[in-house]
Amino acid sequence: MKVWAGTRLLPCAAFVLVALIGMALQVRGIGGGFLADDFSHLDVISRVDGKSRLWAWTFERFYAPLGNGTFAYRPLAFLTFVMDWLAHGGSATGWRATSLALFALNAIAAGALVADWLRGRTPFALLGGAVAGCTLFAYPFAGEISYWLAGRFDLLACLFMLLFLLALPLDRPSTPRQHLLRLLFLLGALASKESAIPLPFMGALLVFGCSVSRAESSAGRIRYGVRTVMAELAPALIVLGVYLLWRTWLFGSPMQVYPTVVMTHDAGELWQRLGGLLTIASRNVGALHILWAVVAALLLLAAMATCIRARREIPRDCVALILALLACTSLYLVAPALSFPVSSPDGEGARHFYLAWAYASLLLGMLVAWGRWQWTIGLAFAALMLTGQAQSLAQWQAAGTQMKRVLAGVKGFATTIRDDQYALLLLPDHIGVALFARAAQDAIVMPPSQHRDYLPRTAVMVSTDFAAWSRYITQGEVAKLKGIPDFDPANFVGLYCWSPARAAFVPLTNGSVASDAARWEAVARQNFTRAGCLAPF
């Protein structure tokens, strides 16, 4: 213990350094513009606020469907969006600061949870907690979680999951206060995202493993474990049942979120969907993702090996916790692929694995808490994950910076379009792994992103919209956008794209080709490189 006391400064300094580097990576590009679906949330909330229905709309999220074609029930996350709107308005920086605060809180909660589990069982409990916290904060695909607002759902679900587990004593019966706290945290998680549905079962797995390991008689271990689980988690299971009935009443389905997505049919399809993890890694981490993954696997094997060598020093309930956390990690890793393809070709989908990463972080903290220098393996793993996170965040931050310039360029461009004319702005759906203009088209040219409504003069499209906009131009939809009886297609001045070098929109095609969607797209593909634009295809 004297040797340990003399070396305490080194691990503390190392963990502080990793935390500071991680925070610097996160803050570096926090001032960029909103991206993709972020604009949708901003647009809806600003509209209902303009109609003086902000709090009515917020309250409706708790008992009415969103009406966006999904079965998503996430009222608590929308409440945080409303609070961001009231605090920060249309400033993306403030909204992202909230997400980053939640991201950091999750890491702190994970560290506190592991330290609490290990307290009194090993002199390295704080080191185990530090490894868990740093690992969760170093989530390698963090751009989609901490920078994109859609990650808010997962951040909140993770926070309430960790708080639920913190209120779950594994070595003694729960007090009434702990039961009440767990129910509140479970409701918070369920009101954040549907991925919290397995939480009571994950808690049951942890309680069962610990209680069985403490049972005095081997013959009655299973029965004792089941009784303990029911005593601790029966109220939570009842609340989960009520929640599933509520979802069934709202949507006609207890767990389905996307009505058009087909569930996985067999093991082959499941394996194919899980292969999307490779796409996520390659798009986020970059060309060296294979080497990065191999080194990560070796570090994890080293952590497991050191734990196995120290197995005689590990209390039985901690062994049970390690095995239960391994099961939780595996279940949450596989669960997304049971419901939908986990990744798009662009690498979107990292948010679906954040909860699995949280359990993996807890597991790693437990694995490295049984020797004086085991923490170095966990620290090396967290540092390696930060190298991946840097690549992921850099893409999202670059996209946010570019979007901020685009928003500034809309005003100058729109004022060049006459009231009787119309123009379109072609922007990329993605920039690297980062979503850019998807689902954001109208909101980019309208308040609160702009001081004036420029939609009567211009709109944004992405590369999949040529056929739709060809119809809109020739069949009168543009007239509705302009608020006039008729629009002459001859007054469509053309398609423009964004030139980063000139910080301006530049001509891509003239207006005459828009009547033929296939030809229009072909001309745009031919011209965008010469125009020096962001690649929209």
C-alpha positions in Angstrom: 0.0 0.0 0.0 2.9 2.4 0.6 4.2 1.7 -2.9 0.7 2.5 -4.2 0.5 5.7 -2.2 3.8 6.8 -3.8 2.6 6.2 -7.3 -0.9 7.7 -6.9 0.1 10.9 -8.7 1.1 9.2 -12.0 -2.3 7.6 -12.7 -4.2 10.7 -11.6 -2.1 12.9 -13.9 -2.5 10.4 -16.8 -6.3 10.3 -16.5 -6.6 14.0 -16.2 -4.5 14.4 -19.3 -6.8 12.0 -21.3 -9.9 13.8 -20.0 -8.4 17.2 -21.1 -7.5 15.9 -24.5 -11.0 14.5 -25.0 -12.6 17.7 -23.9 -10.4 19.7 -26.2 -11.4 17.5 -29.1 -15.0 18.0 -28.3 -14.9 21.8 -27.9 -12.7 22.5 -30.9 -15.5 22.9 -33.4 -18.5 23.5 -31.2 -19.4 26.8 -32.9 -20.4 25.3 -36.3 -23.9 25.4 -37.7 -26.8 23.0 -37.3 -26.7 19.9 -39.5 -29.3 17.8 -41.3 -32.2 16.8 -38.9 -31.0 19.4 -36.4 -32.8 22.0 -38.6 -36.0 20.0 -38.4 -36.1 20.2 -34.6 -35.2 23.9 -34.7 -37.8 24.6 -37.3 -40.7 22.8 -35.5 -39.9 24.3 -32.1 -39.5 27.8 -33.5 -42.8 27.5 -35.4 -44.8 26.4 -32.4 -43.2 29.1 -30.3 -44.3 31.6 -32.9 -47.8 30.4 -32.5 -47.5 30.7 -28.6 -48.0 26.9 -28.3 -44.5 26.0 -27.1 -45.4 24.5 -23.8 -48.6 23.0 -25.1 -46.6 21.3 -27.8 -44.0 20.1 -25.3 -46.7 18.6 -23.0 -48.3 16.9 -26.0 -45.1 15.0 -26.6 -45.9 13.0 -23.5 -49.3 11.7 -24.7 -49.4 12.2 -28.5 -47.4 10.8 -31.4 -45.0 13.0 -33.2 -46.8 12.7 -36.5 -43.6 12.2 -38.5 -44.4 8.6 -39.7 -42.4 6.9 -36.9 -43.4 5.3 -33.6 -40.7 7.3 -31.7 -41.7 8.2 -28.1 -39.0 10.6 -26.7 -40.8 13.4 -24.9 -38.0 14.1 -22.4 -35.4 14.7 -25.2 -37.8 17.1 -26.8 -38.2 18.9 -23.5 -34.4 19.5 -23.5 -34.6 20.9 -27.1 -37.3 23.3 -25.9 -35.1 24.4 -23.0 -32.2 24.9 -25.4 -34.4 27.0 -27.7 -35.4 29.2 -24.7 -31.8 29.5 -23.5 -29.9 29.8 -26.8 -32.4 30.4 -29.6 -31.0 29.6 -33.0 -27.4 29.4 -31.8 -26.2 25.8 -32.5 -23.3 26.4 -30.0 -25.6 26.4 -27.0 -27.5 23.4 -28.1 -24.2 21.5 -28.6 -22.9 22.6 -25.2 -26.0 20.9 -23.6 -25.2 17.7 -25.5 -21.5 17.9 -24.5 -22.5 18.4 -20.9 -24.6 15.2 -21.0 -21.7 13.4 -22.7 -19.4 14.4 -19.8 -22.0 13.6 -17.2 -22.4 10.1 -18.6 -18.6 9.5 -18.2 -18.7 10.8 -14.6 -21.6 8.6 -13.8 -19.9 5.5 -15.3 -16.8 6.2 -13.3 -18.8 6.7 -10.1 -20.7 3.4 -10.7 -17.7 1.2 -11.2 -15.9 2.9 -8.2 -19.0 2.2 -6.1 -19.2 -1.5 -7.2 -15.5 -1.9 -6.4 -15.3 0.0 -3.1 -14.0 -2.2 -0.3 -13.2 -5.0 -2.7 -9.9 -3.7 -4.2 -7.5 -0.9 -3.3 -7.8 0.2 -7.0 -11.5 1.0 -7.1 -10.9 4.6 -8.1 -8.6 3.5 -10.9 -11.2 1.1 -12.2 -13.8 4.0 -12.1 -11.4 6.3 -13.9 -10.8 3.8 -16.7 -14.6 3.3 -17.1 -15.2 7.0 -17.2 -12.4 7.8 -19.6 -13.4 4.9 -21.9 -17.0 6.1 -22.1 -15.9 9.7 -22.8 -13.5 8.4 -25.5 -16.4 6.8 -27.5 -14.6 6.6 -30.9 -17.6 7.5 -33.1 -18.7 10.4 -30.9 -19.5 12.9 -33.7 -22.9 11.3 -34.1 -23.6 11.4 -30.4 -22.2 14.6 -29.0 -22.2 16.9 -32.1 -25.4 15.9 -33.9 -28.6 16.7 -32.0 -30.1 13.3 -32.8 -27.5 11.8 -30.4 -29.4 13.6 -27.6 -31.8 10.7 -27.4 -29.0 8.3 -26.7 -27.2 10.6 -24.3 -30.3 10.9 -22.1 -31.1 7.2 -22.3 -27.5 6.4 -21.2 -27.5 8.9 -18.4 -30.8 7.6 -16.9 -29.5 4.0 -17.4 -26.4 4.7 -15.4 -28.4 6.5 -12.7 -30.8 3.5 -12.5 -27.8 1.2 -11.9 -26.3 3.6 -9.3 -29.6 3.3 -7.4 -29.4 -0.5 -7.6 -27.4 -1.7 -4.5 -26.0 -5.1 -5.3 -24.9 -6.2 -1.8 -27.9 -5.3 0.3 -31.7 -4.9 0.0 -32.9 -1.6 -1.5 -34.6 1.1 0.6 -37.9 2.5 -0.4 -36.1 5.7 -1.5 -33.9 3.6 -3.8 -36.9 1.8 -5.3 -38.5 5.2 -6.0 -35.4 6.6 -7.5 -35.0 3.6 -9.8 -38.5 4.0 -11.0 -38.0 7.7 -11.8 -34.7 6.9 -13.6 -36.4 4.1 -15.6 -39.2 6.4 -16.6 -36.6 9.0 -17.6 -34.7 6.5 -19.8 -37.9 5.2 -21.4 -39.0 8.8 -22.1 -35.7 9.4 -23.8 -35.4 6.5 -26.3 -36.8 3.1 -26.9 -33.3 1.5 -26.5 -33.9 1.8 -22.7 -36.6 -1.0 -22.9 -34.1 -3.8 -21.9 -32.9 -1.8 -18.8 -34.9 -3.7 -16.2 -33.6 -7.0 -17.6 -30.0 -5.8 -17.6 -30.5 -4.8 -13.9 -32.0 -8.2 -13.2 -29.0 -9.9 -14.8 -26.6 -7.9 -12.6 -28.7 -8.5 -9.4 -29.1 -12.2 -10.2 -25.3 -12.7 -10.8 -24.3 -11.0 -7.6 -27.0 -12.7 -5.4 -26.2 -16.2 -6.8 -22.5 -15.6 -6.0 -23.3 -14.8 -2.4 -25.7 -17.7 -1.8 -24.5 -20.0 1.0 -26.0 -23.2 -0.4 -25.2 -24.2 -3.9 -28.5 -26.1 -4.1 -30.6 -23.0 -3.5 -28.6 -20.5 -5.5 -30.9 -20.2 -8.4 -34.0 -19.9 -6.2 -32.3 -17.3 -4.1 -31.2 -15.3 -7.1 -34.7 -15.3 -8.6 -36.2 -14.2 -5.2 -33.7 -11.4 -5.0 -34.4 -10.2 -8.5 -38.1 -10.1 -7.9 -37.7 -8.2 -4.6 -35.5 -5.6 -6.3 -36.9 -5.3 -9.8 -40.6 -6.3 -9.7 -41.7 -2.6 -9.5 -39.4 -1.8 -12.5 -40.8 -4.7 -14.5 -44.4 -3.5 -13.8 -43.5 0.0 -14.9 -42.0 -1.4 -18.1 -45.1 -3.4 -18.7 -47.3 -0.2 -18.3 -44.9 1.6 -20.7 -45.3 -1.1 -23.4 -49.0 -1.0 -23.0 -48.9 2.8 -23.4 -46.9 2.5 -26.6 -49.3 -0.1 -27.9 -52.2 2.3 -27.3 -50.3 5.1 -29.0 -48.8 3.3 -32.0 -50.4 -0.2 -32.2 -47.0 -1.7 -31.4 -45.2 -2.1 -28.1 -41.6 -1.8 -29.4 -41.5 -1.0 -33.1 -40.1 2.4 -34.0 -39.9 2.5 -37.8 -43.1 1.0 -39.3 -41.5 0.4 -42.7 -38.4 -1.4 -41.4 -38.5 -5.2 -41.5 -37.2 -7.1 -38.5 -34.3 -9.5 -39.0 -35.4 -12.8 -40.3 -32.5 -15.2 -39.6 -28.9 -15.4 -38.4 -27.5 -14.7 -41.9 -29.3 -11.4 -42.1 -28.3 -10.6 -38.6 -24.7 -11.2 -39.4 -25.0 -9.1 -42.5 -26.5 -6.2 -40.6 -23.9 -6.4 -37.9 -21.3 -6.0 -40.7 -22.4 -2.4 -40.8 -20.1 -1.9 -37.8 -17.2 -2.2 -40.2 -18.6 0.6 -42.3 -19.1 2.7 -39.2 -15.5 2.1 -38.2 -14.0 2.7 -41.6 -16.0 6.0 -42.2 -15.3 7.4 -38.8 -11.7 6.3 -38.1 -10.4 6.4 -41.7 -7.9 4.4 -43.7 -6.1 2.9 -40.6 -9.3 1.5 -39.1 -8.1 -2.1 -39.4 -4.9 -1.4 -37.6 -6.8 0.6 -35.0 -9.3 -2.2 -34.4 -6.5 -4.8 -34.1 -4.6 -2.8 -31.5 -7.9 -2.2 -29.6 -8.6 -6.0 -29.6 -5.1 -6.8 -28.4 -5.5 -4.3 -25.5 -8.8 -5.8 -24.6 -7.3 -9.3 -24.6 -4.5 -8.1 -22.4 -7.0 -6.7 -19.9 -8.9 -10.0 -19.9 -5.7 -11.9 -19.5 -4.5 -9.9 -16.5 -8.0 -10.3 -14.9 -7.9 -14.1 -15.4 -4.4 -14.2 -13.8 -5.7 -12.3 -10.8 -8.9 -14.4 -10.5 -8.1 -15.8 -7.0 -8.0 -12.2 -5.7 -11.3 -11.2 -7.2 -14.4 -11.6 -5.0 -17.1 -13.9 -6.4 -19.7 -11.1 -6.7 -17.3 -9.0 -8.8 -16.7 -12.1 -11.1 -20.5 -12.3 -11.4 -20.6 -8.6 -12.2 -17.9 -9.0 -14.9 -19.8 -11.8 -16.5 -23.1 -10.0 -16.3 -21.6 -6.8 -17.9 -20.1 -9.0 -20.7 -23.6 -10.3 -21.3 -25.2 -6.8 -21.3 -22.5 -5.5 -23.7 -23.2 -8.4 -26.1 -26.9 -8.0 -26.0 -26.8 -4.3 -26.6 -24.3 -4.9 -29.4 -26.6 -7.3 -31.2 -30.0 -5.6 -30.4 -29.9 -2.8 -33.0 -29.3 -5.3 -35.8 -32.4 -7.3 -34.8 -34.6 -4.3 -35.7 -32.9 -2.5 -38.7 -29.7 -2.2 -40.8 -27.3 -0.6 -38.3 -25.4 1.5 -40.8 -25.9 3.4 -44.1 -23.2 3.3 -46.8 -22.0 6.6 -45.5 -21.3 5.2 -42.0 -24.3 6.7 -40.2 -25.5 4.6 -37.3 -22.9 5.0 -34.6 -25.5 6.3 -32.2 -27.1 2.8 -32.1 -24.1 1.4 -30.3 -23.5 4.0 -27.6 -25.3 2.1 -24.9 -23.4 -1.0 -25.8 -20.2 1.1 -25.4 -21.4 2.3 -22.0 -21.7 -1.3 -20.8 -18.3 -2.1 -22.4 -16.8 0.8 -20.5 -18.1 -0.5 -17.2 -16.8 -3.9 -18.0 -13.3 -2.6 -18.8 -13.2 -0.6 -15.6 -14.0 -3.9 -13.7 -11.4 -5.8 -15.6 -8.4 -3.6 -14.8 -9.0 -3.0 -11.1 -7.0 -5.9 -9.6 -3.4 -4.9 -9.9 -1.2 -1.9 -9.4 -0.4 -1.4 -13.1 -3.5 -2.8 -14.8 -4.9 0.7 -15.1 -2.3 1.4 -17.8 -4.0 -1.1 -20.1 -7.3 0.7 -19.7 -5.7 4.1 -20.1 -4.0 2.9 -23.3 -7.3 1.7 -24.6 -9.0 5.0 -23.9 -6.2 6.9 -25.5 -6.4 4.7 -28.6 -10.2 5.3 -28.8 -9.5 9.1 -28.6 -7.5 8.8 -31.9 -10.6 7.4 -33.5 -12.8 10.0 -31.9 -10.6 12.8 -33.3 -11.2 11.5 -36.8 -15.0 11.2 -36.3 -15.3 14.7 -34.6 -13.2 16.3 -37.2 -15.6 15.4 -40.0 -18.6 16.6 -38.1 -17.0 19.8 -37.0 -15.8 20.5 -40.5 -19.3 20.0 -41.8 -20.7 22.3 -39.1 -18.2 25.0 -40.0 -19.1 24.7 -43.7 -22.8 24.8 -42.9 -22.3 28.1 -41.0 -20.7 29.5 -44.1 -23.5 28.2 -46.2 -26.1 29.9 -44.0 -24.2 33.2 -44.3 -24.1 32.8 -48.1 -27.9 32.2 -48.5 -28.7 35.8 -47.7 -26.3 37.3 -50.3 -27.5 34.8 -52.9 -31.2 35.1 -52.3 -31.1 38.9 -52.7 -29.9 38.4 -56.3 -33.1 36.5 -57.2 -36.1 38.6 -58.4 -39.5 38.2 -56.9 -40.8 36.6 -60.1 -37.8 34.1 -60.3 -36.8 31.0 -58.5 -33.5 29.2 -57.9 -32.3 26.0 -56.3 -29.3 25.3 -54.2 -27.7 21.8 -54.4 -26.0 20.7 -51.2 -24.4 17.4 -50.2 -26.5 14.9 -48.2 -23.3 14.1 -46.3 -19.8 15.4 -45.9 -17.7 12.3 -45.1 -19.5 10.5 -42.3 -21.3 13.7 -41.2 -24.8 14.4 -42.3 -25.1 17.8 -43.9 -28.3 18.9 -45.8 -30.5 15.8 -45.3 -34.0 16.7 -44.0 -32.8 20.3 -43.6 -33.7 21.8 -47.0 -36.4 24.4 -46.2 -35.1 25.3 -42.8 -31.7 26.4 -44.2 -33.4 29.3 -46.1 -36.0 30.2 -43.5 -36.1 31.7 -40.0 -34.7 31.2 -37.4 -31.7 30.1 -39.5 -32.2 33.3 -41.6 -33.4 36.7 -40.6 -35.9 36.7 -43.5 -37.9 33.9 -45.2 -36.1 33.3 -48.5 -38.2 30.2 -49.4 -40.3 32.3 -52.0 -37.0 32.8 -53.9 -34.9 29.8 -53.3 -34.8 26.3 -51.7 -32.2 23.6 -51.0 -32.1 20.2 -52.6 -29.9 17.2 -52.4 -28.8 14.8 -55.1 -31.8 12.5 -54.8 -34.3 15.4 -55.4 -33.9 16.0 -59.2 -37.0 14.1 -60.2 -39.1 15.7 -57.4 -38.0 19.2 -58.2 -38.4 18.7 -61.9 -42.1 18.0 -61.2 -42.4 20.9 -58.8 -41.1 23.4 -61.3 -43.2 22.2 -64.2 -46.4 21.3 -62.4 -47.0 24.4 -60.2 -45.6 23.5 -56.8 -43.2 26.4 -56.9 -46.1 28.8 -57.2 -47.3 27.5 -53.8 -43.9 28.2 -52.3 -44.0 31.7 -53.7 -47.6 32.3 -52.7 -48.7 33.3 -56.2 -51.4 31.8 -58.6 -49.0 30.6 -61.3 -45.2 30.3 -61.8 -43.7 30.3 -65.3 -41.0 27.6 -65.6 -39.1 30.0 -67.8 -38.4 32.1 -64.6 -36.6 29.2 -63.0 -33.1 30.7 -63.2 -31.2 27.4 -62.5 -29.4 25.2 -60.1 -26.5 26.6 -57.9 -23.9 24.8 -55.7 -21.7 25.9 -52.9 -18.1 26.8 -53.6 -16.0 26.7 -50.4 -13.1 28.5 -52.1 -15.3 31.4 -53.0 -17.6 31.1 -50.0 -20.5 31.6 -52.4 -23.1 29.9 -54.4 -22.1 29.5 -58.1 -24.1 28.4 -61.2 -24.2 24.7 -61.9 -27.0 24.3 -64.5 -29.3 26.8 -66.3 -33.0 26.6 -65.8 -34.0 25.2 -69.2 -32.8 21.7 -68.5 -34.9 21.2 -65.3 -37.9 19.9 -67.3 -36.0 16.7 -68.0 -34.9 15.3 -64.6 -32.4 12.7 -66.0 -30.7 15.2 -68.3 -30.7 17.8 -65.5 -28.9 15.5 -63.1 -26.5 14.4 -65.8 -25.5 18.1 -66.6 -25.1 18.8 -62.8 -22.8 15.8 -62.4 -20.8 16.9 -65.3 -20.4 20.5 -64.1 -19.9 20.4 -60.3 -16.2 19.6 -60.3 -15.4 22.4 -62.7 -17.6 24.7 -60.6 -15.4 23.9 -57.6 -18.3 22.9 -55.4 -18.8 20.6 -52.5 -19.4 17.2 -54.0 -23.2 16.6 -53.8 -23.2 13.1 -55.3 
